[in-house]
């Protein structure tokens, strides 16, 4: 099954948003502060990716 660009973007947006939630949850639940900081960093990076993917989807929707 071949997906078009918009479908792939939608799927990856959901994946990135799920990663944000997961990393934030892990950061709250681990005792090691260094690991928690790393997870918070990853959550932020995943959020950035989700925003970039959303921007691209909006661009394709308006073209």
Secondary structure by P-SEA (a helix, b strand, c coil): ccccaaaaaaaaaaaaaaaaaaaaaaaaccccaaaaaaaaaaaaaaaaaaaaaaaaaaaaaac
